[in-house]
Amino acid sequence: MFKIVLLFVFFIVCLPARGENVVLILMDDMGYGYLKANLESQDKKISPDILKRDGDNFPYEKVATQFTKAMPTLNSMVDNGVHFTDAYTTSPLCGPSRLSILTGKNNASFGIYNNIDVNQTGLPKDIIWPVETLSSHYYSVAIGKWHARSNRYDLGDDPITAGFDEFYGFVGHGTPYYESDKIHRYNPSSKVFDKVTQAPGEYLTEVFTDETLAAINKHTFNKPLFVYLSYNAIHGPLGKEAPKKYSSKFKTGNDNVDTILSYLNAVDEGIKNIQAELKAKGELENTVFMFLADNGSPGGKSFAYPSNSPFAGFKGQILHGGLRVPMIAYQKGKTTGTVYQNPVSSMDLMATVMDYAGMPPESNGLHGRSLMNVIKGSTSVVVHKNIFVVGQNAVNFSYIKPDGESDRKLAPGSWLVRNKKWVLLYTADDQYLETGIRSGDNYEHYGLYKASDVHLTTNLYDKKPNLANRMKEDFFE
């Protein structure tokens, strides 16, 4: 009997660890400044673009109080997790950015630079998606917005082809929050995407949360769960209020601010409920949460103060306002409230998921780098020597010609290199470009700025030619 007990104990001790669950939460068009900790990390500076557009009607302290009220769960994740202050997406537009997040590779390597490219080009047919390689380790569920291809499900770039076991959501760029006609659920029996009718009064943010709760509830956890929860909040259309239980909380005097607050609060409540469900299953402390946005907020007034503050620029532009995003990692009882101030990339998230599964990201040719060691406490490590972004410097995602006609294909090419201390920015010459970095009446092709120069106001390109040339070489290497 003693030998049997010893053998049993030996067997239990030698069992391999099951590994952590991962919940990757992606926001849509959520500007850097909407996360209170981000603005505080930048000395509470407000973007001059936002002040010019909205006026100085909202003192920072008033806004900070409201955003604290709107996002208590996310603020707690910042306080008890890892706050990445210098997170970049690979594109200022949803489609290319999401391709990079899901593939762990820079969208430019696929020849995809804007949403039109996503719809028309797609991906090479021989691509191996990271989630495919993780099928033996995770049970994987994708919920919400996909937008890694067009609005079709028959082109081979859908979530199931990418390796997910389940999908509920929509594949295009956007949909109404109420009575959407774009929602589908993958049916494993028929192997088709069945259309789902959204009931009157259902609010899509809550629907996506409920689907996540159901996926957690039914999972047996005989192997880890990977949930990719991609809310379409706070992407437009924003014309309708969130349900009263959210919207009634916020009365700032500005309807646009109140709408953003209530939409964000609905997401925050959803994350709180997801954590509660994992706790009920005994899995909360064994789950890593990662949170980020796909790009900055657009320039329209609906995306109210403080939007992308403190940075210049908006969605669609190769400027920090289009590229710098909120990013958090959190694991209850494991992360302890640290700040990571070196630059990281949205490509790093799938590399991190792979690392948690025991699969070196480099073996799959991912451009992203794992953040697992940073999340576990090694915050002094430098993950990237450089961050690279390539795309078009677009106004309202398109080039505005003098006669007012819009043509996205003509937006001038632009690229950016960021290392720990410096930013090198290039935008192709165009005499009609309406926004960007200017010096007097001459449009600057190149700009070299200190990383701490959040408004990109002091161009040191001519004063530091050797540094600029080294960063150029890094980009073209």
C-alpha positions in Angstrom: 0.0 0.0 0.0 2.8 2.4 0.9 4.4 1.7 -2.5 1.2 2.5 -4.3 0.8 5.8 -2.5 4.4 6.7 -3.3 3.8 5.8 -6.9 0.6 7.9 -7.0 2.4 10.9 -5.5 5.2 10.5 -8.0 2.7 10.4 -10.8 1.0 13.6 -9.7 4.2 15.5 -9.1 5.5 14.5 -12.5 2.4 15.5 -14.4 3.2 18.4 -16.8 1.7 21.8 -15.8 -1.4 22.5 -17.8 -0.4 26.1 -18.5 -2.1 29.4 -18.3 -5.3 30.4 -20.0 -5.0 33.6 -22.1 -7.7 36.2 -22.7 -6.7 38.7 -25.3 -9.0 41.7 -25.4 -8.8 44.1 -28.3 -10.5 47.5 -28.4 -11.5 49.3 -31.6 -10.3 52.9 -32.1 -9.6 53.6 -28.4 -7.3 56.5 -28.2 -4.3 56.5 -25.9 -5.6 59.3 -23.6 -8.8 57.4 -22.7 -6.8 55.3 -20.2 -6.2 57.6 -17.3 -2.8 56.1 -16.5 -1.5 56.9 -19.9 -2.2 60.6 -19.6 -0.7 60.6 -16.1 2.5 59.0 -17.5 2.7 61.9 -20.0 2.4 64.7 -17.4 -1.3 65.1 -18.1 -0.6 66.9 -21.4 -3.5 67.3 -23.8 -2.9 67.2 -27.6 -3.0 70.6 -29.3 -5.1 68.9 -32.0 -7.8 68.0 -29.5 -7.7 71.5 -27.8 -8.1 73.1 -31.2 -11.0 70.8 -32.1 -12.9 70.7 -28.8 -11.8 73.7 -27.0 -10.4 73.8 -23.4 -13.8 73.2 -21.8 -12.9 70.1 -19.8 -10.3 70.5 -17.0 -8.1 67.4 -16.8 -9.2 66.7 -13.2 -12.8 66.5 -14.2 -12.2 64.2 -17.1 -9.9 62.0 -15.1 -12.6 61.6 -12.5 -15.1 60.5 -15.1 -12.7 58.0 -16.8 -11.8 56.6 -13.4 -15.5 56.0 -12.8 -16.0 54.5 -16.3 -13.2 52.0 -16.1 -12.6 50.8 -12.6 -11.7 47.2 -13.7 -9.1 48.4 -16.3 -7.7 50.9 -13.8 -7.3 48.1 -11.3 -5.6 46.0 -14.0 -3.1 48.8 -14.5 -2.5 49.1 -10.7 -2.0 45.4 -10.3 -0.6 44.4 -13.7 2.0 45.6 -16.2 1.3 49.0 -17.8 3.0 49.4 -21.2 3.3 53.1 -21.7 5.0 53.0 -25.1 2.9 50.4 -27.1 2.7 50.8 -30.9 0.4 49.2 -33.4 1.9 48.4 -36.8 -0.7 50.5 -38.6 -3.0 53.4 -37.8 -5.9 51.5 -39.5 -8.0 48.6 -38.3 -7.5 46.0 -41.0 -3.7 46.1 -41.3 -3.3 46.4 -37.6 -5.4 43.4 -36.9 -3.5 41.3 -39.5 -0.3 42.1 -37.6 -1.9 41.2 -34.2 -3.3 37.9 -35.4 -0.2 36.8 -37.5 2.5 38.3 -35.3 4.0 39.7 -38.5 4.2 43.3 -39.8 1.4 44.0 -42.2 3.9 45.6 -44.6 5.5 42.1 -45.1 2.2 41.1 -46.9 2.1 44.3 -49.0 -0.9 45.5 -46.9 -0.9 49.1 -45.9 -4.5 50.2 -45.6 -8.0 48.8 -45.3 -8.5 48.7 -49.1 -5.4 46.4 -49.3 -7.0 44.1 -46.6 -10.2 43.8 -48.6 -8.5 43.2 -52.0 -5.2 41.5 -51.2 -5.8 39.1 -48.3 -3.0 36.8 -47.2 -0.8 34.2 -49.0 -2.5 30.9 -49.1 0.4 29.1 -47.5 0.5 31.3 -44.4 0.6 29.4 -41.1 -1.4 31.4 -38.6 0.0 31.2 -35.0 -3.3 29.9 -33.6 -3.0 26.9 -36.0 0.2 25.9 -34.4 -1.4 26.3 -30.9 -4.2 23.8 -31.5 -2.6 21.1 -29.5 -2.2 23.3 -26.5 -5.2 25.7 -26.4 -8.9 25.4 -27.1 -9.3 28.7 -29.0 -12.3 30.9 -29.3 -12.6 34.1 -31.4 -15.5 36.5 -30.5 -16.3 39.9 -32.0 -14.8 41.9 -34.8 -12.4 40.0 -37.2 -11.5 42.4 -40.1 -8.5 40.5 -41.3 -10.1 40.2 -44.8 -13.3 41.5 -46.5 -16.9 41.0 -45.5 -16.9 37.5 -47.0 -16.5 34.1 -45.3 -15.3 32.1 -48.3 -11.9 33.5 -49.0 -9.8 31.5 -46.6 -8.9 34.2 -44.2 -11.7 33.6 -41.7 -11.2 32.8 -38.0 -11.7 29.0 -38.4 -9.2 28.8 -41.2 -6.8 30.8 -39.0 -7.1 28.0 -36.4 -9.8 29.0 -34.0 -12.2 26.3 -32.8 -15.1 28.6 -32.4 -16.2 32.0 -33.8 -19.0 34.4 -33.0 -19.0 37.9 -34.5 -18.5 39.7 -37.8 -15.7 39.8 -40.3 -16.0 43.3 -41.7 -14.8 46.7 -40.5 -17.9 47.7 -38.5 -21.5 47.2 -37.6 -24.3 48.9 -35.6 -24.4 48.1 -31.9 -28.1 47.4 -32.1 -30.0 45.1 -34.5 -26.8 44.3 -36.5 -27.4 42.1 -39.6 -23.7 41.1 -39.8 -23.3 38.7 -37.0 -22.5 35.0 -37.7 -21.7 31.9 -35.7 -19.5 29.1 -37.0 -21.4 25.8 -37.1 -19.0 22.9 -36.7 -21.5 20.3 -37.9 -22.3 22.0 -41.2 -18.9 23.8 -41.4 -20.7 27.0 -42.4 -21.1 30.4 -40.8 -24.8 30.7 -39.7 -26.3 34.2 -39.7 -27.5 35.3 -36.2 -30.4 37.7 -35.8 -29.7 40.2 -33.0 -32.8 40.6 -30.9 -34.3 44.1 -30.5 -32.7 46.0 -27.6 -29.6 43.8 -27.5 -26.4 45.8 -27.2 -23.5 44.2 -29.1 -20.9 44.9 -26.4 -23.0 42.9 -23.9 -23.6 40.2 -26.5 -19.9 39.7 -27.1 -19.3 39.6 -23.3 -22.1 37.0 -22.9 -20.6 34.8 -25.6 -17.3 34.9 -23.8 -18.9 34.0 -20.5 -20.7 31.1 -22.2 -17.4 29.9 -23.7 -15.7 30.0 -20.3 -18.6 28.3 -18.6 -18.8 25.3 -20.9 -15.0 24.8 -21.1 -13.8 21.8 -19.1 -10.2 23.2 -18.8 -8.7 19.9 -19.5 -6.4 22.1 -21.6 -5.9 25.8 -21.5 -8.4 28.2 -23.0 -7.4 31.0 -25.4 -10.1 33.7 -25.9 -9.6 36.4 -28.5 -12.3 38.9 -27.5 -12.4 41.8 -30.0 -15.0 44.3 -29.0 -16.1 46.7 -31.8 -16.3 49.5 -29.1 -15.6 52.3 -29.5 -15.7 52.2 -33.3 -18.6 54.1 -34.9 -21.5 54.3 -35.4 -21.9 56.1 -32.1 -25.2 57.7 -32.7 -27.2 55.6 -30.2 -26.8 55.6 -26.5 -25.4 52.6 -24.6 -28.1 51.0 -22.4 -29.3 53.3 -19.5 -27.4 51.3 -16.8 -24.2 52.7 -18.4 -25.3 56.0 -20.0 -27.1 57.2 -16.9 -23.8 57.4 -14.9 -22.3 60.1 -17.0 -23.5 63.7 -17.3 -20.5 65.9 -18.1 -22.4 68.4 -20.2 -20.9 67.1 -23.4 -22.9 64.4 -25.2 -19.9 63.1 -27.1 -17.8 62.6 -23.9 -20.8 60.9 -22.2 -21.2 58.5 -25.1 -17.6 57.5 -25.1 -17.7 57.1 -21.3 -20.7 54.9 -21.4 -19.4 52.7 -24.2 -16.2 52.2 -22.4 -18.0 51.5 -19.1 -19.9 48.7 -20.9 -16.6 47.1 -21.9 -15.2 47.5 -18.4 -18.3 45.8 -16.8 -17.9 43.0 -19.3 -14.2 42.4 -18.3 -15.3 42.4 -14.6 -17.9 39.8 -15.4 -15.4 37.7 -17.3 -13.0 37.8 -14.4 -15.8 36.8 -12.0 -16.7 33.8 -14.3 -13.1 32.6 -14.4 -13.0 33.0 -10.6 -16.1 30.8 -10.3 -14.4 28.2 -12.4 -11.2 28.3 -10.2 -9.2 29.7 -13.2 -8.8 33.4 -12.5 -5.3 33.2 -11.1 -4.3 30.8 -13.9 -5.4 33.3 -16.6 -3.3 36.0 -18.3 -5.2 39.0 -19.5 -3.8 41.2 -22.3 -5.5 44.3 -23.4 -4.9 46.8 -26.2 -6.5 48.9 -28.9 -6.0 48.4 -32.7 -5.1 52.0 -33.4 -5.8 55.6 -32.2 -9.1 57.4 -32.4 -10.4 59.1 -35.5 -10.4 62.9 -35.8 -14.2 63.4 -35.7 -15.8 65.1 -32.7 -17.6 61.9 -31.7 -14.2 60.7 -30.4 -14.2 63.3 -27.7 -11.6 64.8 -25.4 -9.1 63.5 -24.4 -8.9 61.1 -27.4 -5.3 60.5 -28.5 -3.8 63.0 -26.0 -1.1 63.9 -25.6 -0.1 63.0 -29.1 -0.5 64.7 -32.5 -2.5 63.0 -35.1 -5.4 60.6 -35.5 -6.4 57.2 -36.9 -5.1 56.9 -40.4 -1.9 58.9 -39.8 1.6 57.7 -39.2 1.8 59.9 -36.2 1.7 58.9 -32.5 -2.0 59.8 -32.3 -2.7 57.1 -34.8 -0.2 54.5 -33.5 0.3 54.8 -29.7 -2.4 52.8 -27.9 -3.4 51.6 -24.4 -1.9 48.3 -23.4 -2.0 46.3 -20.2 -1.1 42.8 -19.1 -2.6 41.3 -15.9 -2.6 38.0 -14.0 -4.2 38.0 -10.5 -1.6 37.2 -7.8 1.3 37.1 -10.4 1.6 40.7 -11.7 2.2 43.4 -9.1 1.7 46.8 -10.6 4.7 47.6 -12.7 5.3 50.1 -15.6 7.2 49.1 -18.7 8.4 52.2 -20.6 10.4 50.7 -23.5 8.6 50.5 -26.9 6.6 47.3 -27.7 4.5 46.3 -30.6 1.0 44.9 -31.1 2.8 42.1 -33.0 4.2 40.9 -29.7 0.9 39.6 -28.3 0.6 36.5 -30.4 4.3 35.8 -29.8 3.6 36.1 -26.1 0.6 33.6 -26.4 2.9 31.2 -28.1 5.6 31.6 -25.4 3.0 30.8 -22.7 2.3 27.6 -24.6 5.9 26.7 -24.6 6.5 27.4 -28.3 9.3 29.8 -29.2 7.8 32.5 -31.4 11.0 32.7 -33.5 10.4 29.1 -34.7 7.3 30.3 -36.6 9.1 33.3 -38.1 7.1 35.9 -36.1 8.3 39.4 -36.2 6.8 40.0 -32.7 8.8 39.3 -29.6 7.4 37.6 -26.5 6.5 39.8 -23.5 6.2 36.8 -21.1 9.3 37.6 -19.2 8.2 41.3 -18.9 4.8 40.2 -17.6 6.5 37.9 -15.1 8.6 40.8 -13.7 11.7 41.4 -15.9 10.8 45.0 -16.7 14.4 46.0 -17.4 14.7 43.9 -20.5 14.6 45.7 -23.8 12.3 43.8 -26.1 12.9 45.8 -29.3 15.8 47.7 -30.5 13.5 49.5 -33.0 9.8 49.6 -33.8 9.0 50.0 -37.5 5.7 51.3 -39.0 4.9 51.7 -42.7 1.8 53.0 -44.3 0.1 56.1 -45.6 -0.2 59.5 -43.9 -3.9 60.0 -44.5 -6.4 62.6 -43.5 -9.7 60.9 -42.4 -8.0 57.7 -43.8 -7.8 59.3 -47.3 -6.0 61.9 -49.2 -8.0 65.2 -49.6 -7.3 66.8 -52.9 -7.8 70.6 -53.5 -11.2 70.1 -55.1 -12.4 68.2 -52.0 -12.5 64.8 -53.8 -11.2 61.9 -51.7 -9.0 59.2 -53.0 -7.4 56.9 -50.4 -4.9 55.5 -52.9 -3.2 58.8 -53.2 -2.3 59.4 -49.6 1.4 59.9 -49.4 3.5 57.0 -48.1 5.0 57.4 -44.7 7.1 55.4 -42.2 8.3 55.7 -38.7 11.2 54.3 -36.7 11.1 54.4 -32.9 13.9 53.3 -30.5 14.1 53.9 -26.8 15.0 57.6 -27.0 14.3 58.7 -30.6 11.6 58.9 -33.3 12.5 59.2 -37.0 9.5 60.1 -39.2 9.3 60.2 -43.0 6.4 61.3 -45.2 6.6 61.5 -49.0 6.5 65.0 -50.4 3.1 66.3 -51.3 2.2 69.9 -51.7 -1.5 69.4 -50.9 -1.1 67.4 -47.7 -3.3 69.0 -45.1 -1.8 67.6 -41.9 1.6 66.5 -40.7 4.8 68.0 -39.4 5.6 71.4 -40.9 8.4 73.9 -40.6 7.2 77.3 -41.7 5.8 76.8 -45.3 8.0 73.9 -46.1 6.8 70.4 -45.6 9.4 68.3 -43.9 10.3 65.0 -45.6 12.1 63.8 -42.5 11.7 64.6 -38.9 13.9 63.4 -36.0 12.5 63.9 -32.5 13.2 62.9 -29.0 10.8 60.3 -27.8 9.8 62.6 -25.0 8.7 65.2 -27.5 5.1 64.0 -27.5 3.8 66.7 -29.9 6.7 66.3 -32.3 7.5 70.0 -32.2 11.3 70.2 -32.3 12.8 68.6 -35.4 16.5 67.7 -34.8 17.1 66.0 -38.1 19.6 68.6 -39.4 21.4 68.8 -36.0 21.9 65.0 -35.6 22.6 63.7 -39.1 24.6 60.7 -38.0 21.8 59.5 -35.7 19.2 60.0 -38.4 21.3 58.1 -40.9 21.7 55.2 -38.5 18.0 55.0 -38.0 17.4 55.1 -41.7 19.9 52.2 -42.2 18.0 50.3 -39.5 14.7 50.8 -41.4 16.1 49.9 -44.9 18.1 47.0 -43.6 
